[in-house]
Amino acid sequence: MCLLAFLALLAATGCQPDRRSGAVSDTRRLAVVSPAAAEMLELLELTDQIVAIGETEYWPESLVDLPSVGRFDAPNSERLIELRVDWLVTTSSRAADDRLRHLESLGVEVLALKTDTFDGVLSSIEQLGARFDREEQAARVVDRIRRDLADISDRTRDLPRPSTLIVVGREPLFVAGPGSHMDEVLKIAGGRNVIEDEGSPYRQFSLEEVLARKPEIILDTTGGAGSWSAFDFLPAVRDGRVYAIDPALVAIPGVRLAEMSLYVAHRVHPNRFEAGDVD
């Protein structure tokens, strides 16, 4: 799985704003081009108002048969107008700024969410709730996620923190670092990022750097976990702690943050987290 594919997972009529509350009426046609936002809208019981999705993988089952309006960073304006979409829900992307401004000039309202961190995810849920008259549901969802994350964090607080490499791209090798949601998931799960001293959420990493840092655990989302077997002097390989991670379970930084953290915690601390509870 290439880095671009992984990051891509991390992505007008009848709808009048209520000028007093900032919310909108129940008559609206939504397009969502971000799987993370789609999962939020599903939990807020808004999927019946979604008429189109984006061009990527891992949509809620209720949406997979809807027409596509293109990539999150290049939504198709003609298709959006043809489908009479009045709200486009997406994720923040500088690459899409010009296209989104053009859509707004055509009368399509754009809601660009910042979902690349835990705080951004929780704020996005609240933002959707406020915009689409689902404040109470959003508050309940956010409260549940906070409680679940706090519970996992409590369970791992006093455990050893093995050094862990999170592989998100191959050829060239890319890893998740501080500032990424995967780094936050790892911390909650009781691990320590082997590149915690680096300042980039995702960066290219050389094999020589991996060998020098000697990770105790490798979490590989690329489908290439078996390729590490040649490096049996690495602690992770020697101890059988190289794990193939399903990107569908960890790549979307949305409402499943607690589930992601449990999934990773079972790999980092298998004696403390039962497999049946997290997979």
KOLMARLUM-886088 format. One record per residue: x, y, z of N, C-alpha, C, CB in turn; residue in one letter. Coordinates in steps of 0.1 Angstrom, whole numbers. Glycine has a CB too. Layout:
# KOLMARLUM-886088
ATOM    nX    nY    nZ   caX   caY   caZ    cX    cY    cZ   cbX   cbY   cbZ rest
ATOM     X     Y     Z     X     Y     Z     X     Y     Z     X     Y     Z    A
...
This chain:
# KOLMARLUM-886088
ATOM    nX    nY    nZ   caX   caY   caZ    cX    cY    cZ   cbX   cbY   cbZ rest
ATOM     9   -12     0     0     0     0     9    12     0   -10     0    12    M
ATOM     7    22    -9    15    34   -10    10    44     0    15    39   -24    C
ATOM    19    54     3    16    64    12     4    72     8    28    73    15    L
ATOM     3    75    -5    -8    83   -10   -21    76    -8    -6    86   -25    L
ATOM   -21    63   -10   -34    56    -7   -37    56     7   -32    41   -12    A
ATOM   -28    55    16   -30    56    31   -36    69    34   -18    53    39    F
ATOM   -30    80    30   -34    93    33   -48    97    27   -24   104    28    L
ATOM   -50    91    16   -63    94    10   -75    88    18   -64    88    -4    A
ATOM   -71    78    27   -81    73    36   -84    83    47   -77    59    42    L
ATOM   -72    90    50   -73   100    61   -82   112    56   -58   104    65    L
ATOM   -91   112    43   -99   123    34  -109   116    37   -96   128    18    A
ATOM  -279   228   -61  -280   231   -48  -294   238   -45  -268   240   -43    A
ATOM  -300   227   -39  -313   232   -37  -319   228   -24  -322   227   -48    T
ATOM  -328   235   -19  -337   231    -7  -330   232     6  -341   218    -9    G
ATOM  -318   238     8  -312   239    21  -309   253    24  -299   230    21    C
ATOM  -316   258    34  -314   272    38  -309   273    52  -327   280    37    Q
ATOM  -298   281    54  -293   283    67  -302   289    77  -280   291    67    P
ATOM  -302   285    89  -309   292   100  -299   303   105  -313   282   112    D
ATOM  -301   315   102  -292   326   104  -290   328   119  -296   339    98    R
ATOM  -299   324   128  -298   326   142  -289   316   148  -311   326   149    R
ATOM  -290   303   144  -282   292   151  -270   288   143  -292   281   153    S
ATOM  -269   291   130  -259   285   122  -262   271   117  -246   286   129    G
ATOM  -273   266   121  -277   252   116  -284   253   103  -285   245   127    A
ATOM  -287   242    97  -295   242    85  -307   234    87  -286   237    73    V
ATOM  -316   235    78  -329   228    78  -327   214    75  -340   234    70    S
ATOM  -338   205    76  -337   191    73  -338   188    59  -347   184    81    D
ATOM  -340   198    50  -341   196    36  -328   199    30  -353   204    29    T
ATOM  -320   189    27  -306   191    21  -302   179    14  -296   195    33    R
ATOM  -292   181     5  -286   170    -3  -271   171     0  -290   171   -18    R
ATOM  -265   161     6  -251   161    10  -243   152     1  -250   157    25    L
ATOM  -231   157    -2  -221   148    -8  -209   148     3  -216   154   -22    A
ATOM  -204   136     5  -193   135    14  -181   128     7  -197   127    27    V
ATOM  -169   134     7  -158   129     0  -147   124     9  -153   139   -10    V
ATOM  -150   123    22  -141   119    32  -147   107    40  -137   130    42    S
ATOM  -140    95    40  -146    84    48  -147    87    62  -137    72    46    P
ATOM  -138    95    68  -139    98    82  -152   106    85  -127   106    87    A
ATOM  -154   116    76  -167   124    77  -179   116    75  -166   136    68    A
ATOM  -178   106    66  -189    97    63  -193    89    76  -186    88    51    A
ATOM  -183    84    83  -186    77    95  -193    85   106  -173    70   100    E
ATOM  -188    98   106  -194   107   116  -209   110   112  -186   120   116    M
ATOM  -211   112    99  -225   115    95  -234   103    97  -225   119    80    L
ATOM  -228    91    96  -236    79    98  -240    78   113  -228    66    94    E
ATOM  -231    81   122  -235    80   136  -244    91   140  -222    82   145    L
ATOM  -244   102   133  -254   113   136  -267   111   128  -248   127   132    L
ATOM  -269   100   122  -281    96   115  -285   106   104  -293    96   125    E
ATOM  -275   108    96  -277   117    84  -274   111    71  -267   129    86    L
ATOM  -272    98    71  -269    91    58  -281    92    48  -266    77    61    T
ATOM  -293    93    53  -304    94    43  -304   106    35  -317    93    51    D
ATOM  -296   116    39  -295   129    32  -282   129    23  -295   140    42    Q
ATOM  -274   119    23  -262   118    15  -266   112     1  -251   109    22    I
ATOM  -262   120   -10  -266   115   -23  -254   112   -31  -274   126   -30    V
ATOM  -241   114   -26  -229   111   -34  -218   110   -24  -226   122   -44    A
ATOM  -208   102   -29  -195   100   -21  -183   103   -29  -195    86   -15    I
ATOM  -171   102   -23  -159   105   -30  -153    92   -36  -149   111   -20    G
ATOM  -142    94   -42  -135    84   -50  -124    78   -42  -130    89   -64    E
ATOM  -127    69   -32  -117    63   -24  -123    50   -18  -111    72   -13    T
ATOM  -116    44    -9  -121    31    -3  -127    34    10  -110    21    -2    E
ATOM  -133    23    16  -137    22    30  -148    31    34  -125    25    38    Y
ATOM  -159    30    26  -171    38    30  -180    29    38  -179    42    17    W
ATOM  -188    35    47  -199    28    54  -207    20    43  -208    37    62    P
ATOM  -211     8    47  -219    -1    38  -231     6    32  -222   -14    45    E
ATOM  -237    14    40  -250    21    36  -247    31    24  -256    28    47    S
ATOM  -234    34    22  -231    45    12  -224    39    -1  -223    55    18    L
ATOM  -220    27    -1  -211    22   -11  -216    23   -25  -206     9    -8    V
ATOM  -229    22   -27  -236    22   -40  -239    36   -45  -248    14   -40    D
ATOM  -236    46   -38  -239    60   -42  -230    64   -53  -239    70   -30    L
ATOM  -234    74   -62  -225    79   -72  -213    86   -67  -233    88   -82    P
ATOM  -202    86   -74  -190    93   -70  -189   107   -76  -178    84   -74    S
ATOM  -184   116   -68  -181   130   -73  -166   133   -73  -189   140   -64    V
ATOM  -158   122   -73  -144   125   -75  -136   124   -62  -141   138   -81    G
ATOM  -123   127   -63  -114   127   -51  -117   138   -42   -99   127   -56    R
ATOM  -113   136   -29  -115   147   -19  -108   160   -22  -111   142    -5    F
ATOM   -96   159   -29   -89   171   -33   -92   176   -47   -74   168   -32    D
ATOM  -101   169   -54  -105   174   -67  -120   170   -70   -96   169   -78    A
ATOM  -129   175   -62  -143   171   -64  -148   177   -78  -153   176   -53    P
ATOM  -157   169   -84  -161   172   -97  -173   182   -96  -166   159  -105    N
ATOM  -171   194  -100  -182   204   -98  -194   202  -107  -176   218  -101    S
ATOM  -191   197  -119  -202   194  -128  -211   183  -123  -197   190  -142    E
ATOM  -205   173  -117  -213   162  -112  -220   166   -99  -203   150  -108    R
ATOM  -214   174   -91  -221   179   -79  -233   187   -83  -211   188   -71    L
ATOM  -232   196   -93  -244   204   -97  -254   195  -103  -239   215  -107    I
ATOM  -250   185  -111  -259   176  -117  -268   168  -107  -252   166  -126    E
ATOM  -261   165   -96  -268   157   -85  -275   167   -75  -258   149   -77    L
ATOM  -275   180   -78  -282   190   -70  -277   190   -56  -297   188   -71    R
ATOM  -264   188   -54  -258   188   -41  -257   202   -35  -244   182   -41    V
ATOM  -262   204   -23  -261   218   -17  -250   218    -6  -274   222   -12    D
ATOM  -246   207    -1  -235   207     9  -225   197     6  -241   204    23    W
ATOM  -212   201     5  -201   191     3  -194   191    17  -192   196    -8    L
ATOM  -193   178    22  -185   176    35  -172   169    31  -194   168    45    V
ATOM  -161   176    35  -148   171    31  -138   173    43  -143   178    18    T
ATOM  -126   170    40  -115   173    50  -107   184    45  -107   160    53    T
ATOM  -100   191    54   -92   202    51   -80   198    42   -87   210    63    S
ATOM   -78   205    31   -67   202    22   -63   214    14   -71   190    13    S
ATOM   -51   218    16   -46   230     8   -47   227    -7   -32   234    12    R
ATOM   -45   215   -10   -45   211   -25   -59   213   -31   -41   197   -26    A
ATOM   -69   213   -22   -83   214   -27   -88   229   -26   -92   205   -20    A
ATOM   -81   238   -20   -86   251   -17   -93   258   -29   -75   260   -11    D
ATOM   -86   258   -40   -91   265   -52  -104   259   -57   -81   265   -63    D
ATOM  -104   246   -57  -116   239   -62  -128   241   -53  -113   223   -63    R
ATOM  -125   241   -40  -136   244   -30  -142   258   -31  -131   241   -16    L
ATOM  -133   267   -33  -137   281   -35  -146   282   -48  -125   291   -36    R
ATOM  -142   275   -58  -150   275   -70  -164   269   -68  -143   267   -81    H
ATOM  -165   258   -60  -178   252   -57  -186   262   -49  -176   240   -49    L
ATOM  -181   269   -40  -188   279   -32  -194   290   -41  -180   285   -21    E
ATOM  -186   294   -51  -191   304   -60  -203   299   -69  -180   309   -69    S
ATOM  -204   286   -70  -215   280   -77  -227   277   -68  -211   267   -83    L
ATOM  -226   280   -55  -237   279   -46  -237   266   -38  -250   279   -54    G
ATOM  -226   258   -39  -224   246   -30  -217   250   -17  -216   235   -38    V
ATOM  -224   248    -6  -218   251     7  -207   240     9  -229   251    18    E
ATOM  -196   244    15  -185   235    17  -182   235    32  -172   239     9    V
ATOM  -181   223    38  -177   221    52  -165   213    52  -189   215    61    L
ATOM  -153   219    54  -140   212    54  -136   210    69  -130   220    46    A
ATOM  -135   197    72  -132   193    86  -118   190    88  -141   181    90    L
ATOM  -112   192    99   -98   189   102   -99   176   111   -91   200   110    K
ATOM   -96   165   105   -97   152   111   -84   144   113  -107   143   104    T
ATOM   -73   151   112   -60   143   112   -55   141   126   -50   151   104    D
ATOM   -61   146   137   -57   144   151   -69   141   159   -50   157   156    T
ATOM   -67   136   171   -78   132   180   -87   144   183   -73   127   193    F
ATOM   -80   156   187   -88   168   190   -96   172   177   -79   179   195    D
ATOM   -90   171   166   -97   175   153  -109   166   151   -87   175   142    G
ATOM  -108   153   153  -119   144   151  -131   148   160  -115   130   154    V
ATOM  -128   150   173  -138   153   182  -145   166   179  -133   153   197    L
ATOM  -137   176   176  -142   189   172  -151   188   159  -131   199   170    S
ATOM  -146   180   150  -154   178   137  -168   172   140  -146   169   128    S
ATOM  -168   163   149  -181   157   152  -191   167   158  -180   145   162    I
ATOM  -185   175   167  -193   186   173  -197   196   162  -185   193   184    E
ATOM  -188   199   153  -191   209   142  -202   204   133  -178   211   134    Q
ATOM  -202   191   130  -213   185   122  -226   186   130  -209   171   118    L
ATOM  -225   182   142  -238   183   150  -244   197   151  -235   178   164    G
ATOM  -235   207   152  -240   220   153  -246   225   139  -230   230   157    A
ATOM  -239   221   129  -243   225   115  -256   218   110  -232   223   106    R
ATOM  -258   206   114  -269   198   109  -279   194   120  -264   186   102    F
ATOM  -281   202   130  -291   200   140  -290   186   147  -305   201   134    D
ATOM  -278   182   150  -276   170   157  -267   172   170  -270   159   148    R
ATOM  -269   183   176  -260   187   188  -260   176   199  -264   200   194    E
ATOM  -272   171   202  -272   161   213  -266   148   209  -287   159   217    E
ATOM  -269   143   197  -262   131   193  -247   133   192  -267   127   179    Q
ATOM  -242   144   187  -228   147   186  -222   147   200  -225   160   179    A
ATOM  -228   153   210  -223   154   223  -222   140   229  -232   163   232    A
ATOM  -232   131   227  -231   118   232  -220   110   225  -244   110   229    R
ATOM  -218   111   212  -207   104   205  -194   108   211  -208   107   190    V
ATOM  -192   121   212  -179   127   217  -176   122   231  -179   142   216    V
ATOM  -186   122   239  -185   118   253  -181   103   254  -198   120   261    D
ATOM  -187    95   246  -184    81   246  -170    78   241  -194    73   237    R
ATOM  -165    85   231  -152    83   226  -142    88   237  -149    91   213    I
ATOM  -144    99   243  -135   104   254  -134    94   265  -140   117   259    R
ATOM  -146    88   269  -146    78   280  -138    66   276  -160    75   284    R
ATOM  -140    61   264  -134    49   260  -119    51   259  -139    44   246    D
ATOM  -114    62   253  -100    65   252   -94    66   266   -98    77   244    L
ATOM  -101    72   275   -95    74   289   -94    60   296  -105    83   297    A
ATOM  -103    51   293  -103    38   299   -91    30   294  -116    30   296    D
ATOM   -88    31   281   -77    24   275   -64    30   280   -77    25   259    I
ATOM   -63    43   281   -51    50   286   -49    46   300   -53    65   285    S
ATOM   -59    45   308   -57    41   322   -51    27   323   -71    41   330    D
ATOM   -56    18   314   -51     4   314   -37     3   310   -60    -4   306    R
ATOM   -32    12   302   -18    11   297    -8    21   305   -18    14   283    T
ATOM   -13    29   314    -5    40   319     8    35   326   -13    47   330    R
ATOM     7    24   333    19    19   341    26     8   334    15    15   355    D
ATOM    23     5   322    29    -6   314    42    -2   307    20   -12   304    L
ATOM    51   -11   305    63    -7   297    58    -2   283    72   -19   295    P
ATOM    67     7   277    63    13   264    73     8   254    62    28   265    R
ATOM    71    -3   247    81    -8   237    82     2   225    77   -22   233    P
ATOM    94     3   220    96    12   209    90     5   196   111    14   206    S
ATOM    82    13   189    74     8   178    75    16   166    59     8   182    T
ATOM    77     9   154    77    16   141    64    13   134    89    10   133    L
ATOM    58    24   129    45    23   122    47    26   107    34    33   128    I
ATOM    46    16    99    49    17    85    36    20    77    56     4    80    V
ATOM    36    31    70    24    34    62    26    35    47    18    48    67    V
ATOM    38    33    43    41    34    29    54    26    26    43    48    24    G
ATOM    55    21    14    66    13    10    71    16    -4    62    -2    11    R
ATOM    84    16    -7    89    19   -20    86    33   -24    85     9   -30    E
ATOM    90    44   -18    99    43    -6    92    41     7   107    56    -6    P
ATOM   100    38    17    94    35    30    90    48    37   105    28    39    L
ATOM    77    49    42    72    60    49    67    55    62    61    67    41    F
ATOM    69    63    73    64    59    86    56    71    92    76    55    95    V
ATOM    48    67   102    40    77   109    47    82   121    26    71   114    A
ATOM    47    95   123    55   101   134    46   110   142    67   109   129    G
ATOM    52   118   151    45   127   160    36   137   152    54   135   169    P
ATOM    24   139   157    14   147   150     4   140   141    21   157   141    G
ATOM     7   127   139    -3   119   131   -12   112   141     5   108   123    S
ATOM   -24   109   136   -34   102   145   -29    88   149   -47   101   138    H
ATOM   -20    82   141   -15    69   144    -5    70   156    -8    63   132    M
ATOM     2    81   157    11    83   168     3    84   181    20    95   166    D
ATOM    -9    91   180   -17    93   192   -23    79   196   -28   103   189    E
ATOM   -28    72   186   -33    58   188   -22    50   196   -37    51   175    V
ATOM   -10    50   191     1    42   197     3    46   212    13    44   189    L
ATOM     3    59   215     4    64   228    -7    59   237     5    79   229    K
ATOM   -19    60   233   -30    55   241   -29    40   243   -44    58   234    I
ATOM   -24    33   233   -23    18   233   -11    14   242   -21    13   219    A
ATOM    -3    23   246     8    19   255    22    17   248     5     7   263    G
ATOM    23    22   236    36    21   229    44    34   229    34    15   216    G
ATOM    56    33   224    64    45   222    69    45   207    76    46   231    R
ATOM    66    56   200    70    57   186    85    58   185    64    70   180    N
ATOM    91    49   177   105    49   176   111    62   170   109    37   167    V
ATOM   102    70   163   107    82   158   100    94   165   104    83   143    I
ATOM    98    92   178    92   103   186    99   116   186    90    98   200    E
ATOM   112   116   183   120   128   182   119   135   169   135   124   185    D
ATOM   112   129   159   110   136   146    98   145   147   109   125   135    E
ATOM    98   155   138    88   165   139    77   164   128    94   178   138    G
ATOM    77   154   120    68   153   109    58   142   111    75   151    96    S
ATOM    45   144   108    35   134   110    37   121   102    21   139   107    P
ATOM    42   123    89    46   112    81    59   116    74    34   109    70    Y
ATOM    68   107    74    81   111    67    87    98    61    91   118    76    R
ATOM    95   101    50   103    90    44   114    86    54   109    94    30    Q
ATOM   116    73    54   125    67    64   134    57    57   117    60    76    F
ATOM   146    57    59   155    48    52   156    35    60   169    54    51    S
ATOM   159    24    54   161    11    60   173    12    70   164     0    50    L
ATOM   183    20    67   194    21    76   190    27    89   205    30    70    E
ATOM   180    37    89   175    43   101   167    33   109   166    55    97    E
ATOM   159    25   102   152    14   110   162     5   117   143     6   100    V
ATOM   172     1   110   182    -8   116   189    -2   128   192   -13   105    L
ATOM   192    11   127   199    18   137   190    20   150   203    32   132    A
ATOM   177    22   148   168    24   159   162    11   166   156    33   155    R
ATOM   164     0   159   160   -13   164   147   -13   171   171   -17   174    K
ATOM   136   -11   164   123   -12   170   120   -25   176   112    -8   160    P
ATOM   113   -25   188   108   -37   194    96   -43   188   106   -35   209    E
ATOM    88   -34   182    75   -38   175    75   -31   161    63   -35   184    I
ATOM    70   -38   151    68   -31   138    53   -33   135    77   -37   127    I
ATOM    46   -23   133    32   -23   128    32   -19   113    22   -14   137    L
ATOM    29   -28   104    30   -26    90    17   -26    83    40   -36    83    D
ATOM    12   -15    78    -1   -13    72     0   -16    57    -7     0    74    T
ATOM    11   -19    51    13   -19    37    11   -33    30    27   -14    34    T
ATOM     9   -43    38     8   -57    32    22   -63    31     1   -56    19    G
ATOM    32   -57    35    46   -62    33    52   -66    46    54   -52    26    G
ATOM    45   -70    56    50   -74    69    60   -85    68    39   -78    79    A
ATOM    58   -95    58    67  -106    57    81  -102    52    61  -116    47    G
ATOM    82   -90    46    95   -86    40   106   -83    51    94   -74    32    S
ATOM   101   -82    64   110   -79    75   118   -91    79   103   -72    86    W
ATOM   114  -103    75   120  -115    81   135  -116    78   113  -127    75    S
ATOM   140  -110    68   154  -110    65   163  -103    76   157  -104    51    A
ATOM   156   -95    84   164   -87    93   162   -92   108   160   -72    93    F
ATOM   166  -105   109   163  -112   122   171  -107   134   166  -126   120    D
ATOM   180   -97   132   187   -91   143   179   -80   149   201   -86   138    F
ATOM   168   -75   142   160   -65   148   152   -72   159   150   -59   137    L
ATOM   150   -65   171   142   -71   182   128   -75   177   142   -61   193    P
ATOM   122   -66   169   108   -69   165   107   -82   157   102   -58   157    A
ATOM   117   -84   148   117   -97   140   121  -109   149   127   -95   128    V
ATOM   132  -107   156   137  -118   165   126  -123   174   149  -113   173    R
ATOM   118  -114   180   108  -118   190    94  -120   184   107  -107   200    D
ATOM    93  -121   170    80  -123   164    70  -112   166    75  -136   169    G
ATOM    74  -100   166    65   -89   169    64   -79   157    70   -81   182    R
ATOM    64   -85   145    61   -77   133    46   -81   130    71   -81   121    V
ATOM    38   -71   130    23   -73   128    18   -67   115    15   -68   140    Y
ATOM    11   -75   107     4   -69    95    -9   -63   100     1   -80    85    A
ATOM   -10   -50    98   -21   -42   103   -31   -39    91   -17   -29   110    I
ATOM   -43   -41    93   -53   -39    82   -55   -23    82   -67   -46    85    D
ATOM   -52   -17    71   -53    -2    70   -68     2    71   -48     3    57    P
ATOM   -77    -7    68   -91    -3    69   -95    -1    84  -100   -14    63    A
ATOM   -87    -6    93   -90    -5   107   -83     6   114   -87   -18   114    L
ATOM   -73    12   107   -65    22   114   -63    35   106   -52    17   118    V
ATOM   -66    35    93   -63    46    85   -73    58    85   -61    41    71    A
ATOM   -85    55    90   -95    65    90   -96    71   104  -109    60    85    I
ATOM   -91    84   106   -91    90   119  -105    96   123   -80   100   121    P
ATOM  -114    87   125  -128    92   128  -134    87   141  -137    88   116    G
ATOM  -146    82   140  -154    79   152  -148    66   158  -168    77   149    V
ATOM  -139    59   152  -135    46   157  -121    47   164  -134    36   146    R
ATOM  -118    59   169  -105    61   175  -102    51   187  -103    75   180    L
ATOM  -113    49   195  -111    39   206  -109    25   201  -123    40   215    A
ATOM  -116    21   191  -115     8   185  -101     6   179  -125     5   174    E
ATOM   -96    17   173   -82    16   167   -72    14   178   -79    29   159    M
ATOM   -74    22   189   -65    21   200   -65     7   207   -68    31   211    S
ATOM   -77     1   208   -77   -13   213   -70   -23   204   -92   -17   215    L
ATOM   -73   -21   191   -67   -30   181   -52   -29   182   -71   -25   166    Y
ATOM   -46   -17   183   -31   -16   184   -27   -21   198   -27    -1   182    V
ATOM   -34   -18   208   -30   -22   222   -29   -37   223   -41   -17   232    A
ATOM   -37   -44   216   -36   -59   216   -23   -64   210   -48   -65   208    H
ATOM   -18   -56   200    -5   -60   195     7   -55   204    -3   -54   181    R
ATOM     5   -44   210    16   -38   219    16   -46   232    14   -23   221    V
ATOM     5   -48   238     4   -55   251    -6   -67   250    -1   -45   262    H
ATOM    -3   -77   243   -13   -88   241   -17   -95   253    -7   -98   232    P
ATOM    -9   -94   264   -13  -101   276   -23   -93   285    -1  -103   285    N
ATOM   -25   -81   281   -35   -72   288   -48   -70   280   -28   -59   291    R
ATOM   -48   -73   267   -60   -70   259   -63   -83   252   -57   -58   249    F
ATOM   -75   -88   254   -80  -100   247   -83   -98   232   -92  -106   254    E
ATOM   -78  -107   224   -81  -105   209   -95  -104   206   -74  -117   202    A
ATOM  -104  -112   213  -118  -112   209  -125   -99   212  -125  -123   217    G
ATOM  -119   -91   221  -125   -78   225  -122   -67   215  -120   -74   238    D
ATOM  -112   -69   206  -107   -58   198  -107   -61   183   -93   -55   202    V
ATOM  -109   -73   178  -108   -75   164  -121   -78   158   -99   -87   161    D
